[in-house]
Amino acid sequence: MAGDKFVYVTYIRTTQQTLFDALTKPEFTRQYWFGISMKSDWTVGASWQMNYPDGTVTDTGNVVEIDPPRRLVLRWRNAFKPELKAEGYSRASFTLEPLGETVKLTVLHEIDKTDSQFIKAVSNGWPMILSSLKSALETGKPLERPPS
Amino acid sequence: MNSERHVYVTYIRTTPEKLWHALTDADFTMRHWDRRHVSDWKIGSRHVLNAIRGVSRHGRR
């Protein structure tokens, strides 16, 4: 299948449940995701959306698979940049595996399109967001958004 | 071109000087890498990753 993808692996000193909550509860996502709230009722088929603090919807989709606190798969589409929205739905999977005192988090974001601008954008975004998540869980302090 | 590569990006709350030290100071690399990363850090110089005697390749027990 022709497509494009981004894979990121990081090890975070935390528990599976804490990490799962950090990915799915808006009061947590706001802290490390530079103000973005991730909202859903987190059942299979349910819609989800991400908002900036001013209410702008940035991305939307549906829950494809959810197995707390081990795995989450989301149908995912950008909502506010026309060139990214035009590429349609992508799929993001989050896999959480306990490993000693850490949890191995694997994020796989893929789309059925080659040379995807959307994948290029998330390839730039995920390392910053996931580094901030790791810092927040390990030190209690997320990263500040760097000047762009 | 036939080749392979790995790219990884991470953001660390630190300074460039501290991060450089963490990558190039042999005592510091023992802490996060379980290896002494030894070189005089000049262009053309050899660099060596040493596991200390009695320490397994896969980490200290």
N, CA and C atoms of all chains as a GROMACS GRO file, in nm:
protein
  627
    1MET      N    1   0.084  -0.120   0.000
    1MET     CA    2   0.000   0.000   0.000
    1MET      C    3   0.088   0.125   0.000
    2ALA      N    4   0.059   0.213  -0.092
    2ALA     CA    5   0.134   0.338  -0.097
    2ALA      C    6   0.086   0.428   0.017
    3GLY      N    7   0.179   0.480   0.092
    3GLY     CA    8   0.140   0.568   0.202
    3GLY      C    9   0.261   0.630   0.264
    4ASP      N   10   0.234   0.703   0.368
    4ASP     CA   11   0.341   0.773   0.437
    4ASP      C   12   0.317   0.755   0.586
    5LYS      N   13   0.426   0.755   0.663
    5LYS     CA   14   0.406   0.736   0.807
    5LYS      C   15   0.515   0.802   0.888
    6PHE      N   16   0.485   0.820   1.014
    6PHE     CA   17   0.582   0.871   1.111
    6PHE      C   18   0.578   0.780   1.232
    7VAL      N   19   0.695   0.740   1.280
    7VAL     CA   20   0.703   0.655   1.399
    7VAL      C   21   0.792   0.723   1.502
    8TYR      N   22   0.749   0.722   1.627
    8TYR     CA   23   0.830   0.780   1.734
    8TYR      C   24   0.820   0.690   1.856
    9VAL      N   25   0.935   0.663   1.916
    9VAL     CA   26   0.940   0.580   2.036
    9VAL      C   27   1.008   0.659   2.146
   10THR      N   28   0.948   0.659   2.264
   10THR     CA   29   1.015   0.722   2.377
   10THR      C   30   0.985   0.641   2.503
   11TYR      N   31   1.078   0.646   2.598
   11TYR     CA   32   1.064   0.574   2.724
   11TYR      C   33   1.043   0.677   2.834
   12ILE      N   34   0.936   0.662   2.908
   12ILE     CA   35   0.901   0.762   3.009
   12ILE      C   36   0.892   0.695   3.146
   13ARG      N   37   0.956   0.756   3.244
   13ARG     CA   38   0.951   0.701   3.379
   13ARG      C   39   0.815   0.736   3.439
   14THR      N   40   0.720   0.646   3.425
   14THR     CA   41   0.584   0.669   3.473
   14THR      C   42   0.511   0.534   3.475
   15THR      N   43   0.380   0.537   3.492
   15THR     CA   44   0.302   0.412   3.484
   15THR      C   45   0.214   0.418   3.359
   16GLN      N   46   0.170   0.300   3.313
   16GLN     CA   47   0.082   0.294   3.196
   16GLN      C   48  -0.043   0.380   3.217
   17GLN      N   49  -0.103   0.370   3.338
   17GLN     CA   50  -0.229   0.442   3.363
   17GLN      C   51  -0.208   0.593   3.360
   18THR      N   52  -0.099   0.638   3.423
   18THR     CA   53  -0.071   0.783   3.424
   18THR      C   54  -0.049   0.834   3.282
   19LEU      N   55   0.024   0.755   3.202
   19LEU     CA   56   0.051   0.796   3.065
   19LEU      C   57  -0.077   0.794   2.981
   20PHE      N   58  -0.159   0.693   3.000
   20PHE     CA   59  -0.285   0.685   2.926
   20PHE      C   60  -0.374   0.805   2.960
   21ASP      N   61  -0.380   0.838   3.090
   21ASP     CA   62  -0.459   0.955   3.132
   21ASP      C   63  -0.403   1.083   3.070
   22ALA      N   64  -0.269   1.091   3.064
   22ALA     CA   65  -0.206   1.211   3.009
   22ALA      C   66  -0.241   1.229   2.860
   23LEU      N   67  -0.266   1.117   2.791
   23LEU     CA   68  -0.299   1.125   2.648
   23LEU      C   69  -0.447   1.153   2.624
   24THR      N   70  -0.532   1.121   2.722
   24THR     CA   71  -0.677   1.123   2.695
   24THR      C   72  -0.757   1.219   2.781
   25LYS      N   73  -0.696   1.285   2.876
   25LYS     CA   74  -0.773   1.378   2.960
   25LYS      C   75  -0.732   1.522   2.932
   26PRO      N   76  -0.831   1.606   2.895
   26PRO     CA   77  -0.798   1.744   2.855
   26PRO      C   78  -0.724   1.822   2.963
   27GLU      N   79  -0.754   1.793   3.091
   27GLU     CA   80  -0.684   1.868   3.197
   27GLU      C   81  -0.535   1.835   3.198
   28PHE      N   82  -0.498   1.716   3.144
   28PHE     CA   83  -0.355   1.681   3.130
   28PHE      C   84  -0.298   1.730   2.998
   29THR      N   85  -0.372   1.709   2.888
   29THR     CA   86  -0.316   1.746   2.757
   29THR      C   87  -0.284   1.896   2.752
   30ARG      N   88  -0.373   1.976   2.815
   30ARG     CA   89  -0.350   2.121   2.816
   30ARG      C   90  -0.214   2.158   2.875
   31GLN      N   91  -0.167   2.077   2.970
   31GLN     CA   92  -0.043   2.111   3.040
   31GLN      C   93   0.081   2.096   2.952
   32TYR      N   94   0.086   1.987   2.873
   32TYR     CA   95   0.211   1.963   2.798
   32TYR      C   96   0.194   1.986   2.648
   33TRP      N   97   0.066   1.996   2.601
   33TRP     CA   98   0.040   2.006   2.458
   33TRP      C   99   0.017   2.152   2.420
   34PHE      N  100   0.084   2.240   2.491
   34PHE     CA  101   0.085   2.383   2.459
   34PHE      C  102  -0.057   2.440   2.452
   35GLY      N  103  -0.138   2.399   2.553
   35GLY     CA  104  -0.272   2.456   2.568
   35GLY      C  105  -0.382   2.380   2.499
   36ILE      N  106  -0.347   2.279   2.419
   36ILE     CA  107  -0.449   2.206   2.343
   36ILE      C  108  -0.525   2.107   2.432
   37SER      N  109  -0.657   2.107   2.417
   37SER     CA  110  -0.741   2.012   2.490
   37SER      C  111  -0.785   1.901   2.396
   38MET      N  112  -0.769   1.778   2.441
   38MET     CA  113  -0.809   1.660   2.364
   38MET      C  114  -0.934   1.605   2.432
   39LYS      N  115  -1.048   1.609   2.359
   39LYS     CA  116  -1.174   1.570   2.423
   39LYS      C  117  -1.245   1.459   2.349
   40SER      N  118  -1.299   1.364   2.424
   40SER     CA  119  -1.378   1.255   2.369
   40SER      C  120  -1.442   1.184   2.486
   41ASP      N  121  -1.543   1.099   2.462
   41ASP     CA  122  -1.586   1.015   2.573
   41ASP      C  123  -1.515   0.879   2.567
   42TRP      N  124  -1.423   0.865   2.470
   42TRP     CA  125  -1.330   0.753   2.465
   42TRP      C  126  -1.397   0.616   2.465
   43THR      N  127  -1.499   0.601   2.376
   43THR     CA  128  -1.554   0.469   2.349
   43THR      C  129  -1.533   0.444   2.200
   44VAL      N  130  -1.533   0.316   2.159
   44VAL     CA  131  -1.509   0.284   2.018
   44VAL      C  132  -1.616   0.351   1.932
   45GLY      N  133  -1.572   0.422   1.830
   45GLY     CA  134  -1.663   0.492   1.739
   45GLY      C  135  -1.691   0.635   1.779
   46ALA      N  136  -1.663   0.669   1.904
   46ALA     CA  137  -1.690   0.806   1.952
   46ALA      C  138  -1.605   0.907   1.878
   47SER      N  139  -1.658   1.027   1.862
   47SER     CA  140  -1.578   1.132   1.800
   47SER      C  141  -1.484   1.191   1.904
   48TRP      N  142  -1.376   1.251   1.855
   48TRP     CA  143  -1.288   1.326   1.944
   48TRP      C  144  -1.252   1.455   1.873
   49GLN      N  145  -1.211   1.554   1.950
   49GLN     CA  146  -1.159   1.674   1.887
   49GLN      C  147  -1.056   1.743   1.975
   50MET      N  148  -0.968   1.816   1.909
   50MET     CA  149  -0.866   1.892   1.979
   50MET      C  150  -0.892   2.039   1.956
   51ASN      N  151  -0.883   2.117   2.065
   51ASN     CA  152  -0.906   2.261   2.057
   51ASN      C  153  -0.788   2.339   2.113
   52TYR      N  154  -0.764   2.452   2.049
   52TYR     CA  155  -0.676   2.552   2.112
   52TYR      C  156  -0.754   2.617   2.226
   53PRO      N  157  -0.683   2.685   2.317
   53PRO     CA  158  -0.753   2.750   2.429
   53PRO      C  159  -0.860   2.850   2.381
   54ASP      N  160  -0.842   2.910   2.262
   54ASP     CA  161  -0.942   3.007   2.213
   54ASP      C  162  -1.062   2.936   2.149
   55GLY      N  163  -1.065   2.804   2.151
   55GLY     CA  164  -1.180   2.730   2.099
   55GLY      C  165  -1.160   2.677   1.958
   56THR      N  166  -1.060   2.727   1.885
   56THR     CA  167  -1.034   2.678   1.749
   56THR      C  168  -1.016   2.527   1.749
   57VAL      N  169  -1.093   2.458   1.660
   57VAL     CA  170  -1.078   2.313   1.650
   57VAL      C  171  -0.959   2.285   1.559
   58THR      N  172  -0.860   2.212   1.608
   58THR     CA  173  -0.740   2.187   1.528
   58THR      C  174  -0.746   2.054   1.453
   59ASP      N  175  -0.799   1.952   1.517
   59ASP     CA  176  -0.804   1.820   1.457
   59ASP      C  177  -0.927   1.746   1.510
   60THR      N  178  -0.979   1.655   1.428
   60THR     CA  179  -1.096   1.579   1.472
   60THR      C  180  -1.084   1.435   1.422
   61GLY      N  181  -1.170   1.348   1.473
   61GLY     CA  182  -1.171   1.211   1.426
   61GLY      C  183  -1.260   1.123   1.511
   62ASN      N  184  -1.235   0.992   1.502
   62ASN     CA  185  -1.311   0.894   1.578
   62ASN      C  186  -1.216   0.797   1.646
   63VAL      N  187  -1.266   0.739   1.754
   63VAL     CA  188  -1.189   0.635   1.823
   63VAL      C  189  -1.208   0.504   1.748
   64VAL      N  190  -1.097   0.444   1.703
   64VAL     CA  191  -1.103   0.319   1.628
   64VAL      C  192  -1.089   0.200   1.723
   65GLU      N  193  -1.000   0.217   1.819
   65GLU     CA  194  -0.969   0.108   1.912
   65GLU      C  195  -0.926   0.170   2.043
   66ILE      N  196  -0.975   0.116   2.154
   66ILE     CA  197  -0.930   0.168   2.283
   66ILE      C  198  -0.922   0.053   2.384
   67ASP      N  199  -0.806   0.041   2.444
   67ASP     CA  200  -0.781  -0.066   2.541
   67ASP      C  201  -0.697  -0.008   2.655
   68PRO      N  202  -0.763   0.070   2.744
   68PRO     CA  203  -0.688   0.138   2.850
   68PRO      C  204  -0.622   0.037   2.946
   69PRO      N  205  -0.501   0.059   2.989
   69PRO     CA  206  -0.413   0.169   2.954
   69PRO      C  207  -0.305   0.126   2.855
   70ARG      N  208  -0.341   0.037   2.763
   70ARG     CA  209  -0.239  -0.022   2.674
   70ARG      C  210  -0.236   0.035   2.533
   71ARG      N  211  -0.354   0.063   2.477
   71ARG     CA  212  -0.353   0.097   2.336
   71ARG      C  213  -0.470   0.188   2.299
   72LEU      N  214  -0.440   0.279   2.206
   72LEU     CA  215  -0.542   0.370   2.157
   72LEU      C  216  -0.517   0.393   2.008
   73VAL      N  217  -0.620   0.375   1.926
   73VAL     CA  218  -0.606   0.400   1.782
   73VAL      C  219  -0.713   0.501   1.742
   74LEU      N  220  -0.669   0.606   1.674
   74LEU     CA  221  -0.760   0.715   1.636
   74LEU      C  222  -0.760   0.739   1.485
   75ARG      N  223  -0.879   0.760   1.430
   75ARG     CA  224  -0.893   0.816   1.297
   75ARG      C  225  -0.873   0.966   1.316
   76TRP      N  226  -0.795   1.029   1.231
   76TRP     CA  227  -0.744   1.163   1.264
   76TRP      C  228  -0.737   1.251   1.140
   77ARG      N  229  -0.799   1.367   1.147
   77ARG     CA  230  -0.794   1.461   1.034
   77ARG      C  231  -0.773   1.603   1.083
   78ASN      N  232  -0.684   1.672   1.016
   78ASN     CA  233  -0.662   1.813   1.049
   78ASN      C  234  -0.789   1.891   1.015
   79ALA      N  235  -0.817   1.994   1.098
   79ALA     CA  236  -0.943   2.067   1.080
   79ALA      C  237  -0.924   2.213   1.041
   80PHE      N  238  -0.802   2.265   1.050
   80PHE     CA  239  -0.791   2.410   1.030
   80PHE      C  240  -0.688   2.456   0.927
   81LYS      N  241  -0.613   2.361   0.870
   81LYS     CA  242  -0.523   2.400   0.761
   81LYS      C  243  -0.572   2.332   0.634
   82PRO      N  244  -0.626   2.410   0.539
   82PRO     CA  245  -0.692   2.352   0.421
   82PRO      C  246  -0.608   2.247   0.348
   83GLU      N  247  -0.476   2.273   0.333
   83GLU     CA  248  -0.393   2.180   0.256
   83GLU      C  249  -0.374   2.048   0.330
   84LEU      N  250  -0.384   2.051   0.462
   84LEU     CA  251  -0.370   1.928   0.541
   84LEU      C  252  -0.506   1.857   0.550
   85LYS      N  253  -0.610   1.935   0.567
   85LYS     CA  254  -0.746   1.879   0.575
   85LYS      C  255  -0.780   1.806   0.446
   86ALA      N  256  -0.730   1.861   0.334
   86ALA     CA  257  -0.759   1.804   0.201
   86ALA      C  258  -0.702   1.663   0.185
   87GLU      N  259  -0.604   1.628   0.266
   87GLU     CA  260  -0.545   1.494   0.254
   87GLU      C  261  -0.632   1.386   0.318
   88GLY      N  262  -0.737   1.427   0.387
   88GLY     CA  263  -0.831   1.330   0.443
   88GLY      C  264  -0.784   1.271   0.575
   89TYR      N  265  -0.839   1.152   0.604
   89TYR     CA  266  -0.812   1.092   0.734
   89TYR      C  267  -0.681   1.016   0.739
   90SER      N  268  -0.615   1.032   0.852
   90SER     CA  269  -0.498   0.953   0.885
   90SER      C  270  -0.536   0.862   1.000
   91ARG      N  271  -0.437   0.786   1.047
   91ARG     CA  272  -0.462   0.695   1.158
   91ARG      C  273  -0.344   0.706   1.253
   92ALA      N  274  -0.375   0.730   1.380
   92ALA     CA  275  -0.270   0.741   1.481
   92ALA      C  276  -0.289   0.631   1.584
   93SER      N  277  -0.183   0.557   1.609
   93SER     CA  278  -0.192   0.456   1.714
   93SER      C  279  -0.090   0.483   1.823
   94PHE      N  280  -0.132   0.462   1.945
   94PHE     CA  281  -0.049   0.482   2.064
   94PHE      C  282  -0.042   0.349   2.136
   95THR      N  283   0.080   0.298   2.153
   95THR     CA  284   0.098   0.171   2.222
   95THR      C  285   0.183   0.195   2.346
   96LEU      N  286   0.133   0.151   2.461
   96LEU     CA  287   0.200   0.174   2.589
   96LEU      C  288   0.241   0.039   2.647
   97GLU      N  289   0.372   0.018   2.664
   97GLU     CA  290   0.421  -0.110   2.717
   97GLU      C  291   0.508  -0.085   2.839
   98PRO      N  292   0.473  -0.146   2.955
   98PRO     CA  293   0.558  -0.128   3.072
   98PRO      C  294   0.691  -0.198   3.052
   99LEU      N  295   0.799  -0.134   3.097
   99LEU     CA  296   0.932  -0.191   3.081
   99LEU      C  297   1.015  -0.142   3.199
  100GLY      N  298   1.028  -0.228   3.301
  100GLY     CA  299   1.100  -0.188   3.421
  100GLY      C  300   1.033  -0.068   3.484
  101GLU      N  301   1.112   0.035   3.513
  101GLU     CA  302   1.054   0.153   3.578
  101GLU      C  303   0.996   0.250   3.476
  102THR      N  304   0.997   0.211   3.348
  102THR     CA  305   0.949   0.303   3.245
  102THR      C  306   0.830   0.245   3.170
  103VAL      N  307   0.770   0.329   3.088
  103VAL     CA  308   0.671   0.283   2.991
  103VAL      C  309   0.724   0.320   2.853
  104LYS      N  310   0.726   0.221   2.764
  104LYS     CA  311   0.767   0.246   2.626
  104LYS      C  312   0.644   0.294   2.550
  105LEU      N  313   0.652   0.415   2.499
  105LEU     CA  314   0.540   0.471   2.422
  105LEU      C  315   0.579   0.473   2.274
  106THR      N  316   0.498   0.406   2.192
  106THR     CA  317   0.520   0.410   2.047
  106THR      C  318   0.403   0.482   1.982
  107VAL      N  319   0.434   0.586   1.908
  107VAL     CA  320   0.332   0.659   1.833
  107VAL      C  321   0.355   0.632   1.685
  108LEU      N  322   0.254   0.578   1.619
  108LEU     CA  323   0.261   0.553   1.475
  108LEU      C  324   0.150   0.634   1.410
  109HIS      N  325   0.189   0.724   1.320
  109HIS     CA  326   0.089   0.807   1.253
  109HIS      C  327   0.102   0.783   1.102
  110GLU      N  328  -0.002   0.733   1.040
  110GLU     CA  329   0.008   0.694   0.899
  110GLU      C  330  -0.112   0.742   0.817
  111ILE      N  331  -0.088   0.753   0.686
  111ILE     CA  332  -0.193   0.800   0.595
  111ILE      C  333  -0.176   0.727   0.462
  112ASP      N  334  -0.288   0.708   0.392
  112ASP     CA  335  -0.283   0.636   0.264
  112ASP      C  336  -0.247   0.730   0.150
  113LYS      N  337  -0.134   0.797   0.162
  113LYS     CA  338  -0.096   0.896   0.061
  113LYS      C  339   0.055   0.912   0.065
  114THR      N  340   0.118   0.912  -0.049
  114THR     CA  341   0.264   0.930  -0.048
  114THR      C  342   0.298   1.080  -0.042
  115ASP      N  343   0.418   1.108   0.008
  115ASP     CA  344   0.464   1.247   0.022
  115ASP      C  345   0.359   1.337   0.087
  116SER      N  346   0.303   1.288   0.195
  116SER     CA  347   0.194   1.359   0.262
  116SER      C  348   0.244   1.483   0.337
  117GLN      N  349   0.177   1.596   0.311
  117GLN     CA  350   0.208   1.720   0.384
  117GLN      C  351   0.165   1.706   0.530
  118PHE      N  352   0.056   1.630   0.551
  118PHE     CA  353   0.008   1.608   0.687
  118PHE      C  354   0.112   1.532   0.770
  119ILE      N  355   0.168   1.426   0.712
  119ILE     CA  356   0.270   1.348   0.785
  119ILE      C  357   0.395   1.433   0.809
  120LYS      N  358   0.427   1.517   0.712
  120LYS     CA  359   0.540   1.609   0.730
  120LYS      C  360   0.514   1.702   0.849
  121ALA      N  361   0.390   1.750   0.860
  121ALA     CA  362   0.356   1.841   0.970
  121ALA      C  363   0.361   1.769   1.104
  122VAL      N  364   0.305   1.648   1.111
  122VAL     CA  365   0.307   1.579   1.241
  122VAL      C  366   0.448   1.530   1.277
  123SER      N  367   0.532   1.506   1.176
  123SER     CA  368   0.670   1.466   1.201
  123SER      C  369   0.747   1.577   1.272
  124ASN      N  370   0.704   1.698   1.246
  124ASN     CA  371   0.762   1.814   1.312
  124ASN      C  372   0.700   1.835   1.450
  125GLY      N  373   0.572   1.807   1.460
  125GLY     CA  374   0.499   1.833   1.585
  125GLY      C  375   0.518   1.730   1.695
  126TRP      N  376   0.511   1.601   1.658
  126TRP     CA  377   0.515   1.496   1.762
  126TRP      C  378   0.641   1.500   1.850
  127PRO      N  379   0.762   1.517   1.795
  127PRO     CA  380   0.879   1.516   1.883
  127PRO      C  381   0.870   1.624   1.992
  128MET      N  382   0.821   1.742   1.957
  128MET     CA  383   0.808   1.850   2.055
  128MET      C  384   0.703   1.814   2.160
  129ILE      N  385   0.587   1.766   2.115
  129ILE     CA  386   0.477   1.734   2.206
  129ILE      C  387   0.517   1.619   2.299
  130LEU      N  388   0.579   1.515   2.242
  130LEU     CA  389   0.612   1.398   2.323
  130LEU      C  390   0.730   1.425   2.416
  131SER      N  391   0.821   1.515   2.375
  131SER     CA  392   0.929   1.556   2.466
  131SER      C  393   0.871   1.634   2.584
  132SER      N  394   0.772   1.719   2.555
  132SER     CA  395   0.707   1.796   2.660
  132SER      C  396   0.631   1.703   2.755
  133LEU      N  397   0.564   1.602   2.697
  133LEU     CA  398   0.492   1.502   2.778
  133LEU      C  399   0.589   1.429   2.871
  134LYS      N  400   0.703   1.386   2.816
  134LYS     CA  401   0.803   1.315   2.896
  134LYS      C  402   0.854   1.404   3.009
  135SER      N  403   0.887   1.528   2.976
  135SER     CA  404   0.935   1.620   3.080
  135SER      C  405   0.829   1.643   3.186
  136ALA      N  406   0.702   1.658   3.143
  136ALA     CA  407   0.594   1.684   3.238
  136ALA      C  408   0.577   1.566   3.334
  137LEU      N  409   0.579   1.444   3.282
  137LEU     CA  410   0.556   1.328   3.367
  137LEU      C  411   0.677   1.300   3.457
  138GLU      N  412   0.796   1.328   3.409
  138GLU     CA  413   0.915   1.294   3.489
  138GLU      C  414   0.958   1.405   3.584
  139THR      N  415   0.930   1.529   3.549
  139THR     CA  416   0.978   1.640   3.632
  139THR      C  417   0.864   1.725   3.688
  140GLY      N  418   0.741   1.700   3.643
  140GLY     CA  419   0.628   1.782   3.687
  140GLY      C  420   0.618   1.914   3.609
  141LYS      N  421   0.710   1.933   3.515
  141LYS     CA  422   0.710   2.061   3.441
  141LYS      C  423   0.721   2.036   3.291
  142PRO      N  424   0.617   2.071   3.214
  142PRO     CA  425   0.626   2.051   3.069
  142PRO      C  426   0.724   2.150   3.007
  143LEU      N  427   0.750   2.135   2.878
  143LEU     CA  428   0.838   2.229   2.808
  143LEU      C  429   0.755   2.348   2.760
  144GLU      N  430   0.823   2.460   2.749
  144GLU     CA  431   0.757   2.575   2.687
  144GLU      C  432   0.763   2.561   2.538
  145ARG      N  433   0.661   2.608   2.468
  145ARG     CA  434   0.662   2.602   2.323
  145ARG      C  435   0.779   2.686   2.270
  146PRO      N  436   0.865   2.628   2.188
  146PRO     CA  437   0.980   2.705   2.140
  146PRO      C  438   0.934   2.808   2.038
  147PRO      N  439   1.012   2.913   2.021
  147PRO     CA  440   0.976   3.011   1.918
  147PRO      C  441   0.977   2.941   1.781
  148SER      N  442   0.876   2.966   1.696
  148SER     CA  443   0.870   2.894   1.569
  148SER      C  444   0.931   2.976   1.456
  149MET      N  445   2.023   0.598  -0.460
  149MET     CA  446   2.125   0.567  -0.359
  149MET      C  447   2.073   0.457  -0.268
  150ASN      N  448   2.151   0.352  -0.250
  150ASN     CA  449   2.114   0.246  -0.158
  150ASN      C  450   2.173   0.273  -0.021
  151SER      N  451   2.091   0.310   0.074
  151SER     CA  452   2.145   0.336   0.207
  151SER      C  453   2.032   0.327   0.308
  152GLU      N  454   2.070   0.332   0.434
  152GLU     CA  455   1.971   0.325   0.539
  152GLU      C  456   2.007   0.425   0.647
  153ARG      N  457   1.909   0.469   0.721
  153ARG     CA  458   1.940   0.568   0.824
  153ARG      C  459   1.832   0.568   0.930
  154HIS      N  460   1.865   0.631   1.041
  154HIS     CA  461   1.770   0.651   1.149
  154HIS      C  462   1.778   0.797   1.191
  155VAL      N  463   1.663   0.860   1.205
  155VAL     CA  464   1.660   0.999   1.252
  155VAL      C  465   1.572   1.005   1.376
  156TYR      N  466   1.616   1.073   1.478
  156TYR     CA  467   1.538   1.088   1.600
  156TYR      C  468   1.555   1.231   1.650
  157VAL      N  469   1.443   1.292   1.688
  157VAL     CA  470   1.446   1.429   1.738
  157VAL      C  471   1.391   1.430   1.880
  158THR      N  472   1.461   1.493   1.972
  158THR     CA  473   1.406   1.510   2.106
  158THR      C  474   1.440   1.650   2.156
  159TYR      N  475   1.356   1.701   2.242
  159TYR     CA  476   1.376   1.834   2.300
  159TYR      C  477   1.403   1.816   2.448
  160ILE      N  478   1.512   1.876   2.498
  160ILE     CA  479   1.555   1.855   2.635
  160ILE      C  480   1.570   1.990   2.704
  161ARG      N  481   1.512   2.001   2.824
  161ARG     CA  482   1.526   2.126   2.898
  161ARG      C  483   1.666   2.133   2.956
  162THR      N  484   1.757   2.193   2.882
  162THR     CA  485   1.897   2.203   2.926
  162THR      C  486   1.964   2.313   2.844
  163THR      N  487   2.095   2.319   2.850
  163THR     CA  488   2.168   2.416   2.768
  163THR      C  489   2.254   2.337   2.668
  164PRO      N  490   2.292   2.398   2.555
  164PRO     CA  491   2.379   2.329   2.459
  164PRO      C  492   2.508   2.280   2.525
  165GLU      N  493   2.564   2.359   2.618
  165GLU     CA  494   2.690   2.322   2.683
  165GLU      C  495   2.673   2.195   2.766
  166LYS      N  496   2.564   2.189   2.844
  166LYS     CA  497   2.541   2.071   2.928
  166LYS      C  498   2.516   1.947   2.845
  167LEU      N  499   2.441   1.963   2.736
  167LEU     CA  500   2.410   1.849   2.650
  167LEU      C  501   2.538   1.800   2.580
  168TRP      N  502   2.619   1.893   2.535
  168TRP     CA  503   2.747   1.858   2.471
  168TRP      C  504   2.835   1.778   2.569
  169HIS      N  505   2.841   1.825   2.693
  169HIS     CA  506   2.916   1.759   2.798
  169HIS      C  507   2.862   1.616   2.820
  170ALA      N  508   2.728   1.603   2.820
  170ALA     CA  509   2.666   1.472   2.844
  170ALA      C  510   2.700   1.373   2.733
  171LEU      N  511   2.728   1.423   2.612
  171LEU     CA  512   2.760   1.335   2.498
  171LEU      C  513   2.908   1.304   2.488
  172THR      N  514   2.991   1.389   2.545
  172THR     CA  515   3.135   1.379   2.520
  172THR      C  516   3.220   1.356   2.644
  173ASP      N  517   3.161   1.362   2.762
  173ASP     CA  518   3.238   1.338   2.885
  173ASP      C  519   3.223   1.192   2.925
  174ALA      N  520   3.335   1.121   2.931
  174ALA     CA  521   3.331   0.975   2.951
  174ALA      C  522   3.261   0.936   3.082
  175ASP      N  523   3.284   1.013   3.190
  175ASP     CA  524   3.217   0.980   3.316
  175ASP      C  525   3.067   1.003   3.307
  176PHE      N  526   3.031   1.108   3.236
  176PHE     CA  527   2.887   1.138   3.221
  176PHE      C  528   2.820   1.032   3.133
  177THR      N  529   2.886   0.991   3.024
  177THR     CA  530   2.821   0.893   2.935
  177THR      C  531   2.801   0.758   3.006
  178MET      N  532   2.887   0.728   3.106
  178MET     CA  533   2.866   0.606   3.185
  178MET      C  534   2.729   0.606   3.251
  179ARG      N  535   2.682   0.725   3.289
  179ARG     CA  536   2.557   0.734   3.365
  179ARG      C  537   2.436   0.703   3.279
  180HIS      N  538   2.435   0.747   3.155
  180HIS     CA  539   2.315   0.728   3.073
  180HIS      C  540   2.335   0.625   2.962
  181TRP      N  541   2.462   0.585   2.937
  181TRP     CA  542   2.493   0.502   2.820
  181TRP      C  543   2.556   0.369   2.863
  182ASP      N  544   2.602   0.364   2.989
  182ASP     CA  545   2.675   0.248   3.040
  182ASP      C  546   2.804   0.223   2.961
  183ARG      N  547   2.856   0.325   2.898
  183ARG     CA  548   2.982   0.317   2.824
  183ARG      C  549   3.061   0.443   2.854
  184ARG      N  550   3.192   0.431   2.849
  184ARG     CA  551   3.274   0.551   2.851
  184ARG      C  552   3.298   0.593   2.706
  185HIS      N  553   3.257   0.713   2.670
  185HIS     CA  554   3.273   0.764   2.534
  185HIS      C  555   3.400   0.847   2.533
  186VAL      N  556   3.507   0.787   2.479
  186VAL     CA  557   3.640   0.845   2.496
  186VAL      C  558   3.698   0.896   2.365
  187SER      N  559   3.746   1.018   2.367
  187SER     CA  560   3.814   1.077   2.252
  187SER      C  561   3.877   1.208   2.297
  188ASP      N  562   3.967   1.263   2.215
  188ASP     CA  563   4.009   1.399   2.248
  188ASP      C  564   3.927   1.501   2.165
  189TRP      N  565   3.825   1.448   2.093
  189TRP     CA  566   3.726   1.533   2.026
  189TRP      C  567   3.788   1.638   1.933
  190LYS      N  568   3.883   1.590   1.850
  190LYS     CA  569   3.932   1.675   1.742
  190LYS      C  570   3.898   1.607   1.611
  191ILE      N  571   3.886   1.686   1.504
  191ILE     CA  572   3.854   1.627   1.375
  191ILE      C  573   3.959   1.524   1.337
  192GLY      N  574   3.912   1.406   1.300
  192GLY     CA  575   4.004   1.299   1.263
  192GLY      C  576   4.040   1.208   1.380
  193SER      N  577   4.015   1.255   1.502
  193SER     CA  578   4.047   1.172   1.619
  193SER      C  579   3.959   1.049   1.623
  194ARG      N  580   4.012   0.941   1.680
  194ARG     CA  581   3.930   0.823   1.703
  194ARG      C  582   3.838   0.850   1.821
  195HIS      N  583   3.719   0.788   1.817
  195HIS     CA  584   3.640   0.787   1.939
  195HIS      C  585   3.607   0.642   1.970
  196VAL      N  586   3.604   0.610   2.098
  196VAL     CA  587   3.586   0.471   2.140
  196VAL      C  588   3.477   0.466   2.246
  197LEU      N  589   3.391   0.364   2.232
  197LEU     CA  590   3.293   0.338   2.337
  197LEU      C  591   3.342   0.219   2.418
  198ASN      N  592   3.378   0.240   2.543
  198ASN     CA  593   3.429   0.133   2.627
  198ASN      C  594   3.326   0.091   2.730
  199ALA      N  595   3.297  -0.039   2.732
  199ALA     CA  596   3.223  -0.092   2.846
  199ALA      C  597   3.329  -0.125   2.950
  200ILE      N  598   3.306  -0.088   3.076
  200ILE     CA  599   3.410  -0.117   3.176
  200ILE      C  600   3.408  -0.265   3.211
  201ARG      N  601   3.523  -0.317   3.255
  201ARG     CA  602   3.539  -0.459   3.284
  201ARG      C  603   3.431  -0.505   3.383
  202GLY      N  604   3.370  -0.620   3.351
  202GLY     CA  605   3.271  -0.676   3.443
  202GLY      C  606   3.132  -0.619   3.423
  203VAL      N  607   3.121  -0.531   3.327
  203VAL     CA  608   2.990  -0.474   3.299
  203VAL      C  609   2.939  -0.534   3.169
  204SER      N  610   2.817  -0.584   3.172
  204SER     CA  611   2.765  -0.651   3.053
  204SER      C  612   2.739  -0.548   2.944
  205ARG      N  613   2.741  -0.595   2.821
  205ARG     CA  614   2.710  -0.510   2.707
  205ARG      C  615   2.573  -0.445   2.723
  206HIS      N  616   2.486  -0.514   2.792
  206HIS     CA  617   2.347  -0.468   2.795
  206HIS      C  618   2.315  -0.394   2.924
  207GLY      N  619   2.418  -0.356   2.995
  207GLY     CA  620   2.394  -0.271   3.110
  207GLY      C  621   2.439  -0.332   3.240
  208ARG      N  622   2.456  -0.248   3.337
  208ARG     CA  623   2.506  -0.289   3.466
  208ARG      C  624   2.397  -0.360   3.545
  209ARG      N  625   2.432  -0.461   3.619
  209ARG     CA  626   2.337  -0.530   3.705
  209ARG      C  627   2.373  -0.507   3.849
   0.00000   0.00000   0.00000
